Every structure is written in structure tokens, then in C-alpha cells.
Amino acid sequence: MTLPAALANLAQWALLLALAPLLRGLIQRAKARAQNRRGASLWRPYAELAKLLRKQDLVPDSASPVFRAAPLAALAATLVAAALVPVLWPAALLASSGDFLVLVGLLALARLALLLGAWDSGSAFAGMGASREAMVSALAEAPLLLGLLAVAILAGSASLAGMAHWTLTQTFATFSPVHALAASALVLVALAEAGRIPVDNPATHLELTMIHEAMVLEYSGPSLALLELAAALKLTLLLALLAALFFPWGMAPAPTPARLALALLLFLFKLALGAAAIALVESTLAKLRMYQVPAFLGLASALAFLAVASTSLTR
């Protein structure tokens, strides 16, 4: 790997981390505008993270070191997962053959750390949220893996960068049913993985409906800041993954400054469209009841299975 390529890979990984809080601000501002409100500043998530980092880190008396280690482990796993996703050009910092399997495993590891921290807190609300999160995880990981597998089979590549490069060579005329089925499945899974409506509502603290917010209820200060940053980064990398696999047009074919600058502008545009789409969904749909979530993710599983089955018809 040449030095410009390595620097470009490092820059796009750092870009995902830097833009993660801004994406939250975009979604909140878009939701406010959809509801005829002015909304908070786009930079408010950054200010909230800075405020949390200055506060005291409180730990329940019954908690073990697992409670303290969980936020750092969740953020670390998410950071490594972000290094697998191509953003500005069809390459990634830790790209390798079969890295889509590593991506699914790292997201599962981050979720496991969060679950262990919630259970270790000793809070009934945190335990309830963790049990719900475990159910969502069990239902979401299979369609996530199958959706990525369908694209891998179609592209003839086992790496996310290779999939993005293959899609980049295609045109809208060659957009196959496998793309449509896999994209639909991964969009549904992304909403569940990121804890967004209709699976979870990140804007509520009602103990009967919350999942993610219940698990982090006992955290405060820097630990809560790490968890919030990990959640924002997870949402950002999922949107970047969808853009890379299904809408990579605009990526730089080579890591030159001019092409990377254009790719950055187009990526920001795609990210803004993703934020607007999430805001529209959350402004028009209500959160599903818990017993309806399996049917929602069952639909994602069916779409992902059909995508894998359809690869034999398109290759």
C-alpha cells in the first residue's frame, strides 16, 4: 500500500468518527423542521459529549469492573468496525478478504459489551432493556450477514472494499433484484441495529418502551459519553456501508486530493439524505410494540434470504 493510499484510508476512518455526532444533529434538526420547530444547533451533540466528559463518572455500588469496562469495549469494537468500511474511495484502513464477517462480529461484540454492562449495573430497567436488546440482536444479525453475503456473491469478492469497487463499475441499468432485496433487508436491519424507530425510540425515557436508553440509564459522565459516541458512530458507519455497497457512485477511483475532495462532498450529501430519510421515518411512523419487532426483522430475514437465493439467477 502506498503512503497516499494509507493516509486516505486513515482520513476516511477519522472522518466517520468526526461526523458521527454531526449526523445526530442533522437528524434532530430535520425532525424539528418536519414538526414546524426550529430545533437545536447542529453542533449540540458535540457540546453534549464535551459536557459529559467534564462530569463525574458515577458507578452503582453493586457494579463490578465489567460495568466500567463495557463503554470502552463497545467504543473500541465500533471503532475497529468503522475501519473496515470504505467511504471516500473503494478501500479501507483494515480491509481484507472476508472482512464483512469481521464487521458483523465486531458489531455483535460491541452489543455484547453493552449488554454485560447493563446486566452488571444491577438495575431492573437496565436488565429489561438488555433482554430486549438481546432479542433484537438475535433477530438482526442473520439478515445482516445474509444481506452482505448476497452482495459478496454477486460481486465475487469477500471484502467490503471489493464489493464497493464492483458496484462502482456497474450502472443503474445493471441494478439487479439482488441489489434491491439486499438493500431493503439491510435498511431494515440498520434501523434495528442503530436503535431507531420503528424498533426503538432514542428520544424517549419511558421505561415501558425504551431499549438502548434503558441499558445506559445507570451510566454518567465520561462512560456515558463513550456509549453515546459509540452509538452515533454505529449509525454513521451503517449509513456509510449502505452508501458504499449500493450507491458508491462519486467515490474517488484513486486517492488524489482533488478526487477525494469531490468524494467528500458527495459523501456528505449522501449522509444528509440518509439523515433526512431517518427523520422522515421517525416523524411519520410510531414505534412498534415489542411483540411486533420479530415480524419486522423477520421481513428483513426473508428479504435477505431471497437476495442470496436470487444470486444464482443473476450470475
Secondary structure, 3 states (H helix, E strand, C coil): CCHHHHHHHHHHHHHHHHHHHHHHHHHHHHHHHHCCCCCCCCCHHHHHHHHHHHCCCCCCCCCCHHHHHHHHHHHHHHHHHHCCCCCCCCCCCCCCCCHHHHHHHHHHHHHHHHHHHHHHCCCHHHHHHHHHHHHHHHHHHHHHHHHHHHHHHHHCCCCHHHHHHHHHCCCHHHCCHHHHHHHHHHHHHHHHHCCCCCCCCCCCCCCCCCCHHHHCCCCCHHHHHHHHHHHHHHHHHHHHHHHHHHCCCCCCCCCCHHHHHHHHHHHHHHHHHHHHHHHHHHHHCCCCCHHHHHHHHHHHHHHHHHHHHHHHHHC
